[in-house]
Amino acid sequence: MRGRLGEHAGPEKGDLTGPNPVDRGKYGSKIHLLTERTGLPLSLAVSGANLHDSQALIPPVEAIPPIRSRRGPRRRRPGKLHGDKAHDHRFIHSHLRRRQITHRIARRGLESSTRLGRHRWVIERTVAWLGGFRRLHRRYERKADHFAAFAAIAAALVCHRRLTK
């Protein structure tokens, strides 16, 4: 018999959750984020904490909206994509090549991640801005759609704050 403070059953944890491999198996979610060069969020996705980062890169890349440029037609893809060693897989390289996106991903076992630090801090800063919203700091919603909606609202507020400075 489970006590009041015992473990919950699986369906009560909510959609898009999974046991976090670095936090003693507690159930949680990850927010996957693509930003432009200065840190404005372009695309956002939510997944379970047990999903590897390489498997969650393609949906946000596909969800990038057309980017308005000063001259010419709208751009449908980013010029370059920087990623860490978690994204160094053959299927990611081939997908980015098919979409004609130049990529700079540190290779596992060959390169150190320190050279990507000058680009990675932009993502880390934007993730910290999103972490400042209480609804995203800890997931309270059981429905994944609600959590993704709050994450999208937070990303819109980050864009608004950055553009009105």
C-alpha positions as CSV (number, residue, x, y, z in Angstrom):
1,M,0.0,0.0,0.0
2,R,1.4,3.4,-1.0
3,G,1.5,6.1,1.6
4,R,0.5,9.7,1.0
5,L,4.1,10.6,0.3
6,G,5.0,7.5,-1.7
7,E,5.7,7.2,-5.4
8,H,3.1,8.1,-7.9
9,A,1.9,5.9,-10.7
10,G,3.2,6.5,-14.2
11,P,0.2,8.2,-15.8
12,E,0.1,10.8,-13.0
13,K,3.5,12.2,-13.9
14,G,2.3,13.6,-17.2
15,D,3.2,13.5,-20.8
16,L,6.7,14.1,-22.1
17,T,8.4,13.2,-18.8
18,G,11.0,10.6,-18.2
19,P,13.5,9.5,-15.5
20,N,16.4,12.0,-15.4
21,P,19.7,10.1,-15.7
22,V,21.6,12.7,-13.7
23,D,19.0,13.5,-11.0
24,R,18.5,10.1,-9.2
25,G,15.9,9.0,-11.7
26,K,13.4,11.8,-10.8
27,Y,10.9,12.4,-13.6
28,G,11.3,15.6,-15.5
29,S,11.3,17.4,-18.9
30,K,13.9,19.1,-21.0
31,I,13.5,22.3,-23.0
32,H,15.4,22.2,-26.3
33,L,16.1,25.6,-27.7
34,L,17.5,27.1,-30.9
35,T,18.5,30.8,-30.9
36,E,19.9,33.2,-33.3
37,R,23.4,34.8,-32.8
38,T,22.4,37.3,-30.1
39,G,20.2,34.9,-28.0
40,L,16.7,35.5,-29.3
41,P,14.8,32.2,-29.3
42,L,13.8,30.9,-32.7
43,S,12.5,27.5,-32.0
44,L,11.6,25.5,-28.9
45,A,10.7,21.9,-28.1
46,V,9.9,19.9,-25.0
47,S,10.9,16.3,-24.4
48,G,11.3,13.8,-21.5
49,A,14.4,14.1,-19.5
50,N,15.6,10.6,-20.6
51,L,15.6,11.5,-24.3
52,H,19.1,12.1,-25.7
53,D,19.9,15.5,-27.1
54,S,20.8,14.2,-30.5
55,Q,17.3,12.8,-31.0
56,A,15.6,16.1,-30.1
57,L,17.6,18.4,-32.5
58,I,15.7,17.8,-35.7
59,P,12.2,18.9,-34.7
60,P,13.3,22.4,-33.6
61,V,15.4,22.8,-36.8
62,E,12.3,21.9,-38.8
63,A,10.2,24.3,-36.8
64,I,12.3,27.4,-37.5
65,P,9.9,30.0,-39.0
66,P,10.9,32.0,-42.1
67,I,13.2,34.8,-41.2
68,R,12.6,38.3,-42.7
69,S,15.6,39.8,-44.3
70,R,16.2,43.4,-45.5
71,R,16.7,42.4,-49.1
72,G,15.4,39.5,-51.0
73,P,13.1,36.7,-50.1
74,R,12.6,35.3,-46.6
75,R,15.2,32.9,-45.4
76,R,13.8,29.4,-44.7
77,R,16.9,28.1,-42.9
78,P,19.7,29.4,-40.6
79,G,23.1,30.2,-42.1
80,K,25.1,28.2,-39.6
81,L,24.3,25.9,-36.6
82,H,26.7,25.4,-33.7
83,G,26.3,22.3,-31.5
84,D,28.1,20.5,-28.8
85,K,29.3,16.9,-28.7
86,A,25.9,15.5,-28.0
87,H,24.8,16.4,-31.5
88,D,27.7,14.7,-33.2
89,H,25.9,11.8,-35.0
90,R,25.8,10.8,-38.6
91,F,22.0,11.2,-39.0
92,I,22.2,14.8,-37.8
93,H,25.1,15.7,-40.1
94,S,23.2,14.2,-43.1
95,H,19.9,15.9,-42.2
96,L,21.6,19.3,-41.9
97,R,23.5,18.7,-45.2
98,R,20.2,17.9,-46.9
99,R,18.7,21.2,-45.6
100,Q,21.9,23.0,-46.8
101,I,22.7,24.2,-43.2
102,T,26.3,24.7,-42.5
103,H,27.1,23.1,-39.1
104,R,29.9,23.4,-36.6
105,I,29.6,20.5,-34.2
106,A,32.4,19.4,-31.9
107,R,33.5,15.8,-32.7
108,R,33.3,13.2,-30.0
109,G,36.7,11.9,-29.0
110,L,38.6,14.3,-31.2
111,E,37.9,17.9,-30.2
112,S,37.4,19.6,-26.9
113,S,34.2,21.5,-26.2
114,T,36.1,24.6,-25.0
115,R,36.3,26.1,-28.5
116,L,32.5,26.2,-28.7
117,G,32.4,28.2,-25.4
118,R,32.2,31.5,-27.3
119,H,29.0,30.4,-29.0
120,R,27.6,28.2,-26.2
121,W,27.2,30.9,-23.6
122,V,24.6,32.6,-25.8
123,I,22.4,29.5,-25.4
124,E,23.2,29.1,-21.7
125,R,22.2,32.7,-21.1
126,T,18.9,32.3,-22.9
127,V,18.1,29.1,-21.0
128,A,18.9,31.0,-17.8
129,W,16.4,33.7,-18.9
130,L,13.8,31.0,-19.4
131,G,14.6,29.5,-16.1
132,G,13.7,32.8,-14.4
133,F,10.1,32.1,-15.1
134,R,8.6,30.2,-12.2
135,R,6.4,28.0,-14.3
136,L,9.4,26.7,-16.2
137,H,11.8,26.4,-13.3
138,R,9.8,23.4,-12.0
139,R,7.2,21.7,-14.1
140,Y,3.8,21.9,-12.4
141,E,1.6,20.9,-15.4
142,R,0.8,17.4,-16.1
143,K,-0.2,18.0,-19.7
144,A,2.7,18.5,-22.0
145,D,0.8,20.9,-24.2
146,H,0.3,23.3,-21.3
147,F,4.0,23.2,-20.4
148,A,5.0,23.8,-24.0
149,A,2.6,26.7,-24.2
150,F,4.1,28.3,-21.1
151,A,7.6,27.8,-22.5
152,A,6.5,29.5,-25.8
153,I,5.0,32.4,-23.8
154,A,8.3,32.7,-21.8
155,A,10.3,32.7,-25.1
156,A,8.0,35.5,-26.5
157,L,8.5,37.5,-23.3
158,V,12.3,37.1,-23.6
159,C,12.1,38.3,-27.2
160,H,9.9,41.3,-26.2
161,R,12.3,42.3,-23.4
162,R,15.3,42.0,-25.6
163,L,13.8,44.0,-28.5
164,T,12.4,46.8,-26.3
165,K,15.7,47.7,-24.6
